[in-house]
Structures are given as C-alpha cells and as structure tokens.
Amino acid sequence: MSASAATGVRRYLGVPDAVAIMMGVVIGVGIFRTPPLVAGHVDSSWAFLGVWLAGGVVMLMGALCYAELASRYPDAGGEYHFLSRALGQRVAILFGWARGTVIQTGGIAAVAFVFGDYASTLFSLGEHGPAIYAGLAIMVFTLINVAGTHQGRLTQRLFTLTTVALMLGVIVLGLGSMEGHTLSQRSSAPMGDGFSALGMAMVFVLITYGGWNEAAYLSADMRYPRRDMARVLVMGSVLLIILYALINLSYLGVLGLEGLRGSDAVASHMMQVILGDAGALAMTVIVIAATLSTLNATLFTGARVYYALGRDLPPLRRLGMWSQRGDNPANALVVQGILSLVLVALGDLHRDGFEAMVDYTAPVFWGFLLLVGISLLILRQREGGDGARAFRVPFYPLTPILFCLVCAGLVYASLINAGAGGVIGVTIVALGIPLLYWRRREATTAT
C-alpha cells in the first residue's frame, strides 16, 4: 500500500502549485544577501557571472537526479524515503535527525533573520529587533500551515506570484540602468586563494539556489507524481537560473564588482542608485515579501521529514500522525517551529545571524545531498531503470556522478571555511547516533 493510501494524504497539488512552492523556497534569502559574499571570493565580473551560471548547472543536474527518484518513489518523506530505500533505515533516521535539527531548522532561521534584518530598517525594535521579527514570522506562518494545507498553498501562490512580479520589475530597472564597462572590471584579490576561494564562492551560490530539492517532499501530495515531478523540478530550475542570471547581471551592471563587495543590502543599494531613497524603501518591501514567501514554503515542506521519522520511530509516533482536519502533519509543524525558534535565539548571540546559520548548515546539507546522489546510483543498479512511467535522468550515469563529485567538493569547501559553526552542525548530527541504537533496539524487541 502506498504511503498516501496508508496515511490518508490526499493528492491534489498540481504542477503550478509545486513550481510555486519550489520557487518560493529558493527565492527570498540568498539572492538579496549572498551576491556581495560571492563577489568577495572572485576577481572579475565575468568570474562572478560564471559561478552563478555554474551553480545553476549544478542545480539542474541535481534536479534531474531528484526527478527520477521522486517520480519512481513518491512519498511524503522525500529524501528520507530515498535514503531508507537505498542505504537502509539507519542512514535515513540519521538524515531525519540532521534535517530536523540542522538543515531545515537552520534554513528556516536563516530566512527569518533576513526578514528580520530588512523589517528592522522599516521599524526598529532595538538591538534584538531582527531576532524578534524572525521569531514572530516563524510563529505566524507555522500557525497558517497548521490551520491547513489549503491555507498554506494559497498563501504560497500569493507570495510567489507577488515576489516574481516585483523581481521582474527590479530586473527591468536594473538592466535599463546598467553601464557596460562594469562587466570588464577586475578587482583586488579574492578572499582566500585558488580553489578554496572559488569553492567558497560556489558554496554561497548554491546556498542561494538551495531549496530546489524541497520539491521531493511534495511527491506524495501531487495528483500525478510519476508524470509531473520531472516537469516541476526542470521547469522550476530553468526559471530560477534565468531569474538569478538576470538579477545578478543587474547588480553587477549598476554597482560594479567593488560596489557589490561593499554592500550589506545589495538590492536596496542598487535601487537607491537608480531611484534614490524611494527606490531603497520599495526594495526593502520587495525583500520582505520574498523572504516571507520562502519562509512559508520552507515551513510547508520541512515538516514532512519529521512526519516520516515519526512513522519509523515508535517513541516519536506523534510526529508521524497526519491531521485529517488540516490535511497536514500538524504535530510535526509545531515541533519544527519550536526548534527553529530555539535556533533564532542562539543565532541572536552571533554578530550576523544569517551567516551563523549558513556556517551551521552547509557541511551537513551537502553531505546528505551527496548520499542522495549515491542513492540514485544504487537504486538504478539494484532495481533497474524501468519503473512504470517514471522519469529517467538523462546521460546516466554521468549526470549523477558529476552531481556527487560537486557535492563532495562542497562538503570539503564548507568544512574548511565554515569554522566553529560547521563543527557545531556536524556535532549535532553526531548526537543523533543513539537514535540508530534506539531503532535497532525497538526492532529487536518487536521480533
């Protein structure tokens, strides 16, 4: 029996809903925060644009791998389900722990901090204002999603459409105001040397593209996952690559590479150059809308892994309950919200909450993405590639192998550059190892 049938999950998401959620997860954090960090690790305008395009290619390779996995094995647990099937339940349980305590909650906190930083420019709440705004946003959007999947879906459509429309307006203004000479600029030496600097630039770029993999958690909610998951992942990826290429070209054309490096709020800075203070204020509102779009989408998809973990670990069975009233994992949403609030409180102790969350999540995120890529290779070898009507990744096995190699490189780059935050994230994952014994003991008792 399918997961959907067994748990009462109703399949009613269509391709537009899933693309809106996927784009909503991705747009809203990095693109307004990381371009200056990327510019600091490259030495020319063309290198800046090149790493963004390279990041888009990596995202598309990963999306093609996920499209095969999600169309062949649709399940609300997404990556948790793929890892369990390929590498065993112990690896999946450790992933569920990592996602619940580091990857997803860290991502939610990072999004919330960006919202808090920009909201504080409109109305300051003092030194801890960004964290207060971040906490309030998490609570409000968690409650919206607990109320029901229908409410979360409609909220997402509204925010995604608004964000994309506003971003297109910014792109048109930026491209219309750019100066051609800025594209030939070279700058001072980047932070770091050689491979290390370029690797960290790619870490920031791929963090900005991060979230495309969240579409895998929608496969159990979609009407026709075998047919539509590939469409969702490929359409969403291509649209994101185009959108990000254009907006980064706008940033570069208006501000230049050195201007990018010195900007803390790059989008507002660009709009201030073009339209003055009114432009900066308008951009702040746009960023706030985009971050709330990402926050809602990330909360929507994130709780699914707690739900999958709850189905497999009897002590956490309450997380594995599907609410028929809201047609969602309501208990999992609440727990996810609480853990995210804890990370917001901890991030408030750091001088830059967003960068603290990036350092915390990056090594763990890329490590498990590497394992998902390996899972595709294992499952194709074990079960073949002829699943009924399932999408098959093109250029197999080259595509998943290249994706795995990039992920391995990014694990290395993020560990080298993340410092104490990365060590803390990896340590938190290690603290989940007793769950493997817990599961083994439960299984032994059951037999």
N, C-alpha and C positions, 0 to 999 in steps of 0.2 A: 504493500500500500504506500502511496506517495506521502510525503510529509504533509502536503496540503490537505489531502483527504483525511489523514490521521488526526490532524490538529484543528481542522476547521478553518484554515486560512483560505479566504476567498480570493480567487484570481480575477481581478478586474482592472489592473493597471495596463494601459496601452502604451504604445511606443512614445507618443508625445509626453505622457506623464513621466516615463522613465528617463527620457532625454532631459526633461526639465529638472528632475531630481539630480541626475548625474552632473549637469552643468551647474546646477545650484550648489552642489557640494564643492565643485572646483573653483568657481568664480567667487571672489569676495574676500579672500585673505591675502594670498601671496602677491597677486598682481598689483596690489596697492602698497605692498610692503617690501617685497624682495628685490625688485629691479635695482635699487641702489646697492644692495648686498652683492648681486651678481656683477654689477659694473665694477665693484671693488676688487674682483678676482680675475678680470680680463684686462688686456692692454690696448684694445682698439674697439672702435664702433662695430666693425664687421665681426669681430670675435663675439661681441655682445649679442648681436643678432644671430650669429651662428649657433651659440649654445642654446638659445631659445628654440630654434628650429630642430636642433639635435634632440632636445628634450621632448619635443612634440613627436619625433620619430620613435623615441623610446616608449612614450605613452601609447602610441598606436600599436607597436609590437606587443606590448603588454595587453592592450585591449583585445587584440586578435586571439591571444592565448586564453584570456578570460572568456571571450565569446564562445570558444569551443567548450570550455569547462562548464560554463553556466547553461549552455543550451543542451549539453548532454546530461548534466546532473543538476537540474533546477532544485533549489532548496533554500529556505529562508536563512539557513546558516551560512550561505555563500562560501567564503574561503575556508571556514571551519569544516564544512562538509567535504570540500575538495581534499583538504589535508587529511581528514579522517579516512577517506576512501583510498588515498594513495599511500600515505605514510603511517597510518594507524591512529587510533583514537588518542593515544598518549600525546603525540605531536599536536593533534587538533586541540586537545584540552589545554596544553601549554600556550598554543596560539590564542585560544579563547581568553585565557588569563591575561596574556600580553596585550591583546586588543582592548580588553575591558579596563585594564589598569594603566596602560601606557599609550598605545597607538590611538585609540578612538577618543578616550577622555582627554589625552594631551592635545589632540587635534581640536576638540570642542573648546577647550580652554584657550588655545591659541586664537581661534576665530573670535571668541568672546573678548579677548584682550584687544584685538584690532578694533572691534566695535567700541570698546570702552575708551581706547585712545582717541578715536575720532569724535565720539559723543562728548568727551570731556572738553574738546575745543569749542563746542557749542554752549555747553553749560558745565562749568567746573564744579566738581564735588570735593575738591581738595586733593591732597596728596594721594589718597587711596581711591580717587574717583574712578579711574579705569577699571579697577577690580570690582568696585561696587556696581558699575554699569554692566560689567561682564557677568557677575552673579545674577543680577536681575534678569538679563536677557536669557540666560540658561533656564531660570525658573519659569519665565513666561512661556517660552517655546516648548519646554518639556510639558507644561500643562496643556498647551494646544494639542500636542501629539498624543498625550494620554487621553484627551477627550475623544479622539478617534482618528483612524487613518484617513477618513474622508476630509476632516478638517485640516490635517497635516498636508494632504495632497493639494487641496485648494489654496492653502497658504503658500505652498511651494510654487504653484503655477503663477500666482500673482507676483511674488517676489522675483522669480526668474525672468519673467517677461519684462517686468519693470527694469531690472538690472541690465539685461541685454540691450534694451532700447536706449537707456541712458548711456551705456558704454559706447554704443554706436555713435551717439551724438558727440561724445568726447573725442572719439577717434576722428570723426569728420573735422572737428575744430582743430585737433592736433595736427592732422595731415595737411590741413589748409594753412597752418602757420609755421610749418617746419622750414628749416634752412638747409639746403642741400649739402653745404660744406661740413656739417656736423657728422655726416656719415663717413668722412675720410679721416676723422680725428684719431690720433693715437694719444695715449695718456701715460702717466707715470707707471712704474712697475706695479703689477697687481699684488695684493696681499698674499704671501706665500710664493712658492716657486714651482714652476713647471707643472707637473701632473697634479701635485697637491692643490694648487690654486685653481686649476681647471676643474678638478674633481669636486672641489667645494662649490664652485660656480654651478656645476651640474646638480649638486645636492639642492641648492636653493631653487634652481629652475624646476626640478622635478617635485619639490615640495609645492611649488606654485601650481603645477599640473596635478598635484595629489588629489585623490578623491575619485578619479575615474573608476577605480576598482570597486567603489561602493555599489555600482550598478549590479554586481553579482548578488547582492543581498535582496534584490528586487525580483529575482527569477521566480520565486515561489508565489509572488503576488501578481505576476503578469499572466494575461489571458493565454498567450501562445509563446511560452518561453523558448521552445526549440526553434521556432521560426524567427522570433523577434529580438532575442538577446544580441545576436550579431549586429543587427541593424542599430540597436540602441548604442552599443559600445563604439561602433565605427562612426556612425553619424555624430555622436557626441564628441568623439575625439577630433574628427576633422573640423567641426565647428569651433572647438576650443583652440586648435592650432592656428586657424585663420584669425580668430579674435585676438589671441595673445600676440601673434606676429604684428598685427596692425597697431595695437595699443603700445607695444614696446617701440615700434618704429616712430610713433607719435612722441613718446617720451624723449627718445634719442634726438629726433629732429628739432624739438623745441628747446630742450635743456642741454644737449650735448653730453658726452660721456662724463666730463668732470662735474657738470651740473647734476647729473644723476647720482654720482658718488656722494655728493654733499647734501642730498635731500633726505629728510626724515619722512616726509609725506609727499611722495613724488607726484601723485595725481593732482593733489591740491596745488603743489608748486607749479606744475605745468599750466593749470587753469588760471592761476594767478598771473602768470606771464602773459597769457592770452587775453584774459578779460578783467584782470585786476582783482580786488578783494571780493567782488560779487562772484567771480568765477571760482575762487578758492572756497567760498561758502557753499556754492552749488555742488562742487566736487565732494565736499565733506558729506553732504546729504546723500549723494550717489554711493559713496563708500559705505555709509551706514546701511543703506538698503541692500547693498551687495553682501555685506557681512551677515546681516540677518537672514538673507536667502541661504547662505552657506550654513549658518548655524541650524536653521530649521531642517535642511536636508541631511546634515550630518547626524542630528539627533534622530531623525526618522530611520535612517539606515543602521545607525550604530547599535541600537538596542537589539537588533536581530541576533547578534552573536551571543549576547547574554542568554537570549531565549534558547539558542542551540545548545549552549553549555548546560543550561538548566534541564534540558531533555536527557542529557547523558550522565549528569551527576546527581544522584538521589538527594544529597544534602542541600542542593540548590534547586530543587524541583519547582519551587515557587517562581523562579525566574523563567522556567520553561512552560508557564501557563499562558495560553492565548486568550485574551479578553474578547468574548463574543460581543459585548456591548460596544466596544470601540474598534473591534476587529484589528487588534494590535497586541504586542507584548507589553501590556501596561506596567506590570511589575518591573520588567527589565528597563523600561524607560525611566522609571523613578530612581532605580539604583544607579543607572548611568548618569542621571542628573546630579545625584548626591556626590558621586565620585568626581565628576567634573568640577563641582563647586569646591571640593577639597583642593584640587589642583590649582584652581584660581586663587585660593587663599595662599597656597605655597608659592605660586608664581608672583604674587604681590610682594613677596620678600626679595625678589630679584629686581635689579635695576631695569630690566626690559623683559616683561612677562612673555612677550611673543617669542623672542629669541631663546628664552629659557625653555619654552615648550618645544621649539624646533630641536634644540640640543637633546632634550629628553626623549623625543620620539624617533628621530631619524634612523639610528642604527637598528633599532628593533623593527621598525616598519620595513626597511629594505631587506633585513634578514628573512622575514617571513614572506615577503614578496618573492624572494629567491626560492624559498621552499615551494611556493605555489607554482612557479615556473617548472621546477623539477617534478612536481606532481603531474603536470600535463605529460611530460616525457614518460613517466612511469605508467600512467593510466593508458596512454596510447599503446605502449609496449605490451601491457598486460591484457587490455581489453579490446585492442584494435581501434580503428578509427571509423567504423561503420555504424555508429549509433543512429537509430531511426531518425531521419530528417535533421540530424544535428549538424551544426556548422563545423567545418574543419579548417584549422588555421592554415593559411597558405604558406608555401615554401617550408613545410615541415621537413626535417627537424631544425632547419637553420633559424627560423624565427624564434622559437622558444629558447634555443641555445644562446643566441645573441642577447635575448632578454635576460637570461640567467647571468651571463657574464657582466652585463651592465649593472645588475643588482648587486653582484659580488663586489664590483668596483666601488659602488656607492656605500656599501656597508663599511668597506675599508676607509673611504674618504670621510664618512661621517664619524667613525670612531676616532680617527686621527685628529679631526678638527672640533668635535663636539665638547671635549673636555669633561668636566665633572658631571654635566647634565647627561651626557651619553652613558657614563658609568652608572649613574643612578638608575637610568631607564633599564639598562641590562641587568642590574642588580634586582630591580623589582620583578623582572621576568623570572630570574632565578628563584625568587621567593615562592613562585608558583609551582616549583618542582614537587613539593609534598602532595599537590593535587593528583599527581600521577600515581603516587602510592595509595592515595585515598580511593581513586578509581579502581586500582588493582585489588585493593582490599575489599571494596564493595562487590566487585565481580567474583572474587573468590568466595565471599560469603554467600552470594546468590547461588553458586554452584554447589 
